């Protein structure tokens, strides 16, 4: 069976722009539906695909978090080159961590961080993400179970090196939360990993913005954008964006 690779996406709309960031071992499909929804409301949306993501596990483990951050910055620059002077950033999981980084590194109109870990995660927990991704990928290709285990064992050393770079990004973001002063919406799924659940309250408490809110989606898993409450999430994100002080009006299609 041939896998269809994920791609970056751009949905052109009005002058208001949204940068949409997917998570670790995920791809742009995880934020694409939200992007479509916002685009129908008049927003221009761009979702960059990180290096190595949407490809084979063998390719993924050769990449590092610094490369993915460059992809995020390139996505921001892309929107600027398209003429967008006002850009909000929305991120899921590690994408949420990158969204936090964007908020204290670049001028952003607003920030939506969804299920983002800012408390330290162990190498074991992060490597499990890679393991699950590898097994899902190989299963879709109908690789025999015994061969999947052998191939995963061969990938573990490289995956450990990659995971340590992810730990570094999470730690760095956690050390700079208080520098975030733009309007912020923190989204947290109720059926997420305990570290993420704790991170939600920590984020709300430490972000310096006077305009911030925390919304829980008690029945949703970590991939809240694809969970049972995604329609409510779409409306909440849209409402947050509409409440920002944009210089130009947003005309829906």
PyMOL commands that set and color helices and strands:
alter all, ss='L'
color gray80, all
select helices_A, chain A and resi 29-40+57-60+65-81+94-105+123-140+145-174+177-179+194-206+224-226+230-242
alter helices_A, ss='H'
color red, helices_A
select strands_A, chain A and resi 9-11+17-21+44-47+87-92+110-114+183-191+212-221
alter strands_A, ss='S'
color yellow, strands_A
deselect
rebuild
show_as cartoon
